[in-house]
Amino acid sequence: MKEYIFPFEKLDVWQLSVEMADFVLSLLEALPQDRHIRLVSQLEAAATSTAQNIAEGKGRQYKKEFIQFLHIAQGSLYEVITLNEVFRRRTIFSESDAQELRNRCQQIDRKINGLANALRGTHSRVVNKSKE
């Protein structure tokens, strides 16, 4: 029997968000248990919340609701980026791990924007400013 696939599981942005959360959790599991407990907890929540909000939004009846949940997911993603920077500056995360996480977040951010624009029926265009 073939396993059922939920509609949100087909979304690249959801898959990337789950992979990012897994990456974050692996970084956090390597830390001493008594360091920065509150920040670790916040990063854990923000990293997992990104995919959760994408999934929840996909289950909503209206596109407008889905777009709202994408914005919430993006807010969680921005929390991840902010905490990643704090952890990098405090040398809790190595430069390479912090850069890897930032790259993953950047890819997810672009996918969230693309999906939201597609749902709205708009296309964001990159403006190429010429040198004056």
Wavefront OBJ file of the C-alpha trace (Angstrom):
o trace
v 0.000 0.000 0.000
v 1.309 3.447 -0.940
v 1.778 5.931 1.870
v -0.525 8.963 1.790
v 1.232 12.244 1.075
v -0.284 15.361 2.580
v -0.552 18.365 0.229
v 1.972 20.436 2.221
v 4.548 17.644 1.996
v 4.731 18.251 -1.750
v 5.894 21.838 -1.254
v 9.641 22.372 -1.731
v 9.553 25.187 0.821
v 8.077 22.862 3.462
v 10.663 20.159 2.721
v 13.509 22.675 2.945
v 12.084 24.043 6.200
v 11.970 20.575 7.766
v 15.566 19.975 6.659
v 16.590 23.337 8.135
v 14.873 22.494 11.429
v 16.642 19.141 11.512
v 19.972 20.895 10.890
v 19.298 23.381 13.702
v 18.318 20.616 16.111
v 21.525 18.725 15.314
v 23.558 21.865 16.047
v 21.717 22.442 19.318
v 22.055 18.830 20.450
v 25.837 19.232 20.273
v 25.801 22.129 22.753
v 26.312 21.730 26.497
v 22.898 21.390 28.160
v 23.456 24.234 30.622
v 24.378 27.018 28.170
v 21.962 29.681 27.004
v 18.913 27.539 27.754
v 16.403 30.247 26.876
v 18.054 31.145 23.564
v 18.406 27.485 22.636
v 14.714 26.991 23.350
v 13.781 30.031 21.247
v 15.907 28.847 18.322
v 14.429 25.365 18.554
v 10.898 26.788 18.505
v 11.534 29.212 15.635
v 13.249 26.587 13.479
v 10.417 24.082 13.847
v 7.708 26.747 13.631
v 8.705 27.683 10.089
v 7.634 24.329 8.607
v 4.679 24.039 10.973
v 3.195 27.329 9.792
v 3.669 26.423 6.136
v 1.849 23.138 6.774
v -0.941 24.801 8.730
v -1.392 27.479 6.078
v -1.595 24.911 3.286
v -4.503 23.341 5.152
v -6.517 26.563 5.189
v -9.489 27.047 2.918
v -8.541 30.390 1.382
v -5.393 31.594 -0.369
v -5.385 34.760 1.736
v -5.139 32.645 4.899
v -2.313 30.580 3.410
v -0.437 33.764 2.540
v -0.873 34.979 6.135
v 0.629 31.745 7.446
v 3.514 32.094 4.986
v 4.200 35.509 6.504
v 4.129 33.972 9.983
v 6.531 31.257 8.796
v 8.775 33.973 7.394
v 8.741 35.748 10.754
v 9.887 32.527 12.427
v 12.584 32.188 9.785
v 13.789 35.711 10.578
v 14.004 34.717 14.239
v 16.226 31.804 13.204
v 18.477 34.150 11.238
v 18.716 36.578 14.163
v 19.509 33.884 16.725
v 21.976 32.290 14.326
v 23.832 35.602 14.185
v 23.862 35.887 17.978
v 25.134 32.314 18.293
v 27.802 32.987 15.636
v 29.006 36.142 17.385
v 29.196 34.306 20.710
v 31.083 31.459 18.959
v 28.367 29.037 20.026
v 28.026 28.128 16.342
v 31.097 27.835 14.144
v 31.443 30.207 11.213
v 30.821 27.354 8.770
v 27.717 26.082 10.597
v 26.341 29.606 10.890
v 26.938 30.228 7.180
v 25.313 26.913 6.269
v 22.248 27.812 8.319
v 22.122 31.296 6.806
v 22.281 29.817 3.282
v 19.423 27.443 4.076
v 17.350 30.310 5.486
v 18.025 32.444 2.432
v 16.773 29.675 0.145
v 13.634 29.201 2.253
v 12.992 32.960 2.342
v 13.109 33.135 -1.442
v 10.762 30.157 -1.741
v 8.289 31.670 0.728
v 8.288 34.946 -1.221
v 7.866 33.086 -4.510
v 4.986 31.000 -3.208
v 3.224 34.007 -1.688
v 3.606 35.921 -4.952
v 2.292 32.962 -6.937
v -0.726 32.707 -4.640
v -1.379 36.430 -5.090
v -0.922 36.102 -8.838
v 1.962 38.551 -8.832
v 5.551 38.147 -9.844
v 8.284 40.007 -8.041
v 10.818 41.424 -10.440
v 14.383 42.175 -9.599
v 15.140 45.707 -10.660
v 18.525 45.981 -12.266
v 19.776 49.471 -11.570
v 22.220 50.705 -14.126
v 25.265 52.672 -13.099
v 24.653 56.350 -13.446
l 1 2 3 4 5 6 7 8 9 10 11 12 13 14 15 16 17 18 19 20 21 22 23 24 25 26 27 28 29 30 31 32 33 34 35 36 37 38 39 40 41 42 43 44 45 46 47 48 49 50 51 52 53 54 55 56 57 58 59 60 61 62 63 64 65 66 67 68 69 70 71 72 73 74 75 76 77 78 79 80 81 82 83 84 85 86 87 88 89 90 91 92 93 94 95 96 97 98 99 100 101 102 103 104 105 106 107 108 109 110 111 112 113 114 115 116 117 118 119 120 121 122 123 124 125 126 127 128 129 130 131 132
